[in-house]
Amino acid sequence: HPSQTAHYTQQTTLSSPLRTSHLPLALFAYPETGSLPLNTAFHLYHYPGGLSERATLRTQLANETEWKEYLKNVKGCMMEQRSGIFVEAKIGLDDVKGLKYYVDNPRKVGGATDSTKSIIELRKYQLQLGYDTVPKFLSI
């Protein structure tokens, strides 16, 4: 709910050391423009070890008493929660470095040195339906 954004942000900021000690948090953000409600919080994680690493790290965090307290404090702020797992398509372009590069080199991209000016643009493309669409896309 929009009235809970400040409380959610405060609690999430306070829990940040615990979260980042267990999870590979690459981005915490709110949308500035676009088709998403402005009171939507985004957490972007990068798991180089894939689904098994994600499961292990999330299980470890879920067992932490401090994490359980955080969840209790922010549950009332949330109207909805969704999670999506993405696999980077191997597109074979030399100038497309992949997410890991940007996670590892946040200040080397485009010559920018002020991370407070950094933005992330997420573009969504609806692919043509068909059995072979996704396999073809992933093999590019």
C-alpha positions as CSV (number, residue, x, y, z in Angstrom):
1,H,0.0,0.0,0.0
2,P,1.4,3.5,-0.9
3,S,1.1,4.7,2.7
4,Q,3.4,1.9,3.8
5,T,6.3,2.7,1.4
6,A,8.3,4.7,3.9
7,H,8.0,2.0,6.6
8,Y,8.9,-0.8,4.2
9,T,11.9,1.1,3.0
10,Q,13.1,1.8,6.5
11,Q,12.7,-1.8,7.6
12,T,14.4,-3.1,4.4
13,T,17.3,-0.7,4.9
14,L,17.7,-1.9,8.5
15,S,17.7,-5.5,7.4
16,S,20.1,-4.9,4.5
17,P,23.3,-6.2,6.3
18,L,21.5,-9.5,7.2
19,R,20.0,-9.8,3.7
20,T,23.3,-9.1,1.9
21,S,25.2,-11.5,4.2
22,H,23.1,-14.3,2.8
23,L,21.7,-13.3,-0.6
24,P,23.5,-11.8,-3.7
25,L,21.3,-8.6,-3.8
26,A,22.2,-6.7,-6.9
27,L,19.5,-4.0,-6.8
28,F,16.8,-2.6,-4.6
29,A,14.7,-0.1,-6.4
30,Y,11.4,1.6,-6.9
31,P,10.1,2.4,-10.4
32,E,10.3,6.1,-11.4
33,T,8.2,5.9,-14.6
34,G,6.5,3.2,-16.6
35,S,3.5,0.9,-16.4
36,L,4.2,-0.2,-12.8
37,P,2.7,1.4,-9.7
38,L,5.2,3.7,-8.1
39,N,4.8,2.0,-4.8
40,T,6.3,-1.3,-6.1
41,A,9.6,-2.4,-4.6
42,F,12.0,-4.4,-6.7
43,H,14.7,-6.7,-5.3
44,L,17.0,-8.1,-8.0
45,Y,19.3,-11.0,-7.1
46,H,22.1,-12.6,-9.1
47,Y,22.7,-16.3,-8.3
48,P,25.7,-17.5,-10.4
49,G,25.1,-21.0,-9.0
50,G,21.6,-21.2,-10.3
51,L,18.5,-22.6,-8.6
52,S,20.4,-24.8,-6.2
53,E,22.4,-21.9,-4.9
54,R,19.2,-19.8,-4.6
55,A,17.4,-22.6,-2.6
56,T,20.4,-23.0,-0.2
57,L,20.9,-19.3,0.5
58,R,17.2,-18.6,0.9
59,T,16.8,-21.6,3.3
60,Q,19.8,-20.3,5.4
61,L,18.2,-16.8,5.6
62,A,14.8,-18.2,6.4
63,N,16.2,-19.8,9.6
64,E,17.5,-16.5,10.9
65,T,15.5,-15.0,13.8
66,E,16.3,-11.5,12.7
67,W,14.9,-12.3,9.2
68,K,11.7,-13.7,10.7
69,E,11.3,-10.4,12.6
70,Y,11.9,-8.4,9.5
71,L,9.2,-10.3,7.6
72,K,6.8,-9.8,10.5
73,N,7.5,-6.1,10.4
74,V,6.9,-5.7,6.7
75,K,4.1,-8.2,6.0
76,G,1.4,-5.5,6.6
77,C,3.1,-3.3,3.9
78,M,2.7,-5.8,1.2
79,M,-0.4,-6.0,-1.0
80,E,1.1,-8.7,-3.3
81,Q,4.4,-10.5,-3.9
82,R,5.6,-12.1,-7.1
83,S,8.9,-13.7,-8.0
84,G,10.3,-14.5,-11.4
85,I,13.3,-16.5,-12.3
86,F,15.1,-15.4,-15.5
87,V,17.9,-17.2,-17.5
88,E,20.1,-14.9,-19.5
89,A,19.8,-15.8,-23.2
90,K,23.2,-16.6,-24.8
91,I,22.9,-14.1,-27.7
92,G,26.6,-14.2,-28.8
93,L,27.1,-10.4,-29.1
94,D,30.5,-9.3,-27.9
95,D,29.1,-6.0,-26.6
96,V,26.4,-7.7,-24.4
97,K,28.3,-8.5,-21.2
98,G,25.4,-10.0,-19.2
99,L,24.2,-9.2,-15.7
100,K,27.2,-10.5,-13.9
101,Y,29.5,-7.9,-15.5
102,Y,27.3,-5.1,-14.3
103,V,27.0,-6.6,-10.8
104,D,30.8,-6.9,-10.6
105,N,31.6,-3.6,-12.2
106,P,29.0,-1.1,-11.2
107,R,31.2,2.0,-11.7
108,K,32.8,1.0,-15.0
109,V,29.7,1.1,-17.2
110,G,29.4,4.1,-19.5
111,G,32.1,6.0,-17.5
112,A,29.7,7.0,-14.8
113,T,31.1,7.3,-11.3
114,D,28.0,8.6,-9.4
115,S,25.9,5.6,-8.5
116,T,23.1,7.8,-7.2
117,K,22.4,8.6,-10.9
118,S,22.3,5.0,-12.0
119,I,19.1,3.6,-13.4
120,I,18.0,0.2,-14.6
121,E,15.7,-0.1,-17.6
122,L,13.8,-3.4,-17.9
123,R,12.2,-4.0,-21.3
124,K,9.7,-6.8,-21.7
125,Y,9.0,-8.4,-25.1
126,Q,6.1,-10.7,-25.5
127,L,7.3,-13.5,-27.7
128,Q,5.3,-15.3,-30.3
129,L,3.4,-18.3,-29.1
130,G,4.7,-21.7,-30.2
131,Y,6.5,-24.7,-28.8
132,D,9.9,-23.7,-30.3
133,T,9.8,-19.9,-29.5
134,V,11.5,-20.0,-26.1
135,P,14.1,-22.7,-27.0
136,K,15.0,-20.7,-30.1
137,F,15.3,-17.5,-28.1
138,L,17.5,-19.1,-25.4
139,S,19.8,-20.6,-28.1
140,I,20.5,-17.3,-29.8
